[in-house]
Amino acid sequence: MTHLRPTLVVVGHGMVGHRFVQAAIERGLTETHDVVVLGEEPRPAYDRVALTSFFAAESADELSLLPEGNYPDPRVRLVLDAAVTEIDRAARTVTYVSPALRLSSEPLADPGEVQLLHYDVLVLATGAAPFVPPVPGRELENVFVYRTIEDLEAIREASREATAGAVIGGGLLGLEAANALHQLGVETHVVEMAPRLMAVQIDEAGGATLKRHVEQLGLSVHTGVMTELIDGDADGKVSGLRFRDRPQPLDVEIVVFSAGIRPRDALARECGLDLAERGGILVDEQCRTSDASIFAIGECAAPDGRMYGLVAPGYSMAEVVVDTLLDGPGAFTGADMSTKLKLLGVDVASFGDAFATTEGSLELVYSDAVAGIYKKLVVAESDAGDGGFVLLGGVLVGDASAYGVLRPMVASGLTLPDNPEQLILPASSGAAPLGMPDEAQVCSCNDVTKGQILTAVREEGCEDVKSVKACTRAGSTCGSCVNVVKNIIEEHFASEGKVVDRGLCEHFRLSRQELYDVVSVHGYRRFDDIVEAHGSGRGCDICKPAIASILASQFNGHVLEKENARLQDTNDAYLANIQRNGTYSVVPRIPGGEITPEKLIVIGEVARDFNLYTKITGGQRIDLFGARMEELPAIWKRLVDAGFESGHAYGKSLRTVKSCVGSTWCRFGVQDSVGLAIALELRYRGLRSPHKLKGGVSGCARECAEARGKDFGVIATEKGWNLYVGGNGGAVPAHARLLAGDLDTQTLISYLDRFLMYYIRTADRLQRTSTWIESLDGGLDRVREVVVDDSLGLGAELESEMERHVGSYFDEWKATIEDPEKMSRFVSFVNAPDTPDPSISFTEERGQIRPAEAGGPVVLATTIPVGPARSAVLG
Amino acid sequence: MDDLELERGVTALVHGQALAIFRTHDDGVYALGNYDPFAKASVLARGIVGTREGVPFVASPMHKHAFDLRTGRCLDDGDVSVPAYDVLIHDGAVFVGARHREVT
């Protein structure tokens, strides 16, 4: 057959083969070549790296790298279900067969039935196959490998009738496979010959940390164990595993081999191409084999004799071959074998010289066994001879957030900062802006950087948040960055040796913590007494709400009680959240997000009758927007009558405890997360605190409640509850960290009582739990000492304070609508209580109300007549 | 006067205008326009009342901009002010009068 255009044949349609074709199309190789791709599997290339997510995916299509099923280039022909059986280098042909022929055990009698394809250029991308060691019993039913979607389908089928399974191999893929088995509800064992998990990537201590994480998820790990035999039952199915030097066998009904991969180089071997010593098709820097018209890329190739079992180097090889065929200079000279992944929810990363094999290298290790974090940096003295160090590599387990910063430093050869340990110490929450570069944006509303704030302080004489606000506008819009601004200013003055004033505001030289103690010791109940004894002036918008919060935490009276009402910020003053046009939103409590249809209907009816905008919140509640202040009592009367109570969405107090459905409904749930979330939300409802508080409870490690994004997060384990603290969203997001693990419910609640009360006692005004923990000397360890070890002997006292709060809880909206005096403030105009404020108007969007843009104060009648004291009479 | 709590504001409708009337700790009574020019909302009466370096002020409930109760001048931004009105107390009633002329 003669061709006007050369034909390029690609054998293999995996991730690398696909990448090659993509690059060939994008870079114009198809302008000169016809491309034929032969894929052995019944479907186009898919994301094998994400294979485990197949179980969660709707269908195999979600993993597909070619969802359209074909390439958008008519010069590329994709043939699936095509297994190449032979390469004839002399004739430049490949032979392939369809699956019907492959399945028959008969030899291919009639060559006419097979397809013959001519090539001018051949690219082998045949990948690798799982290695199954010659263990007796490996031919039994329910022995699998973990490579293709078909493998996963078979494992899923087998798991329906199995209770226990084992994965042989504790490497990357083995742990993936174990995760998959575990997710299928099978009791899962990981059997690893090496003395630790992921022996290729991480060191001994990292492996031990990883092992604890894996075990915490309910998997059993057996390291240093050699499988000798797979037992079978009468039906020829797997019934157990036996080990060398270990008397007790393991009862399992499924075995998955994940003991490494071998390059699929049989075709190359049979047609006489050179192979590497340890397998793989030997190629040069252009990925050319010993036959100039044949290339090999990906896991089947061995550039310089070395095989690469990651997808990224395979992609690089694909690009190199396309470049070579376009007469470009591309060359493959080795790959960065750094990996970062999330295995079973655990961050694992390994990069550069992770094992410190470089001569003269030193190791810097940070390890927090309780939190399950292990980090190691491998450094060496810099060649520059300046006494500095450069980074060679490292291992991160449990928290790989620094990977993005560290990995590029390996290649850069840059000298590390003087205190390289800072790079792996627990992430400072950002509130301590140490190390934050000047370019970092602090205020995102007004785009103000740290550098601009420092300029205002250094050059424009700003000394406090107020003046920095006026000067730079930082913190003047949503206000969420004010604490960071404050810290930047304080850090600057501290660095200049000036005394940093921690006083609350101009009226109090005391910090919030000191004020808390003063109130507690003296038993003050009134702002007037406090400001007279310990302050000056008449207070302001900073100290008044802070003292209101302290009084509420200690005595839990009604926030609208005469003496304290004037201290409340507007949200607390009207028990609702003020929104942009001066109207309020109403959020009834829906503990744990669980609600009856009847109650849902009531909310719907109230919203309809008062024409409110409704939105489901991120905290599993329903927000009703657009209520005029004078409508709030009537709205709440309806809600209270239907059994709702205040959700405290307006307060610096407990908001919600979010939950997934847990073991009640979820096939993965291991504990009753809804029940616990409701119990916790009801326990801590109404608790006033330095900042708003949110909680979450997840019924298993899948963490559907996103509990680690909360101030306190509880995640169910097989043995109880893991308690995480210090998470939040906001301007400086923080992930909650493990405080204590496998707690029974009673211990969990006592730790939570202590944690929350300790926070309320000692945190700064508007300081979130994350920044509070960072501000403590000792950080999370300090919290653990106080809460878990009770090192201050405060445990019982903190718990009894919380008991007092729980015992004194009442619904403040119910109390408000029952009290005429408190109700009297919910009027639009004191002299015209029934006239709605004319400055509030709405328009519609997507079928609901929204605030209309306000142009200015609305004038209903003429202007006020001139002349003192003769127009309107009040009261 | 009985409708005015110490260190709090109320809104009054005066000739079609929404005004914020405040009573301070020392029984001073002040009237400002209720409209917060920063937040573009009619809300000043709902702010916290206090003192800043001796100056009686209200902090807008929206973004906490402080306004001098006596002059309506914004303490955070000298270029901005809200209307301030004369007030007279007679026989337990509050009378609101003319808008102050700009204090320079």
Interface residues (C-beta under 8 A of the other chain):
Chain A: K466 K469 A470 S476 T477 G479 E506 H507 G537 R538 G539 C540 D541 C543 K544 P545 K562 A565 R566 L567 Q568 D569 T570 A573 Y574 I578 R580 N581 G582 M629 S828 F829 V830 N831 A832 T835 D837 P838 S839 I840 A854 G856 P857 V858 V859 L860 A861 T862 T863 I864 P865 V866 G867 P868 A869 R870 S871 A872 V873 L874 G875
Chain B: M1 D2 D3 E5 L6 E7 R8 V10 T11 A12 L13 V14 H15 G16 Q17 A18 I21 T24 H25 G33 N34 Y35 A39 K40 A41 S42 V43 R46 G47 I48 V49 G50 T51 R52 E53 G54 P56 F57 A59 P61 M62 H63 K64 A66 D76 D77 Y85 D86 V87 L88 H90 G92 A93 V94 F95 V96 G97 A98 R99
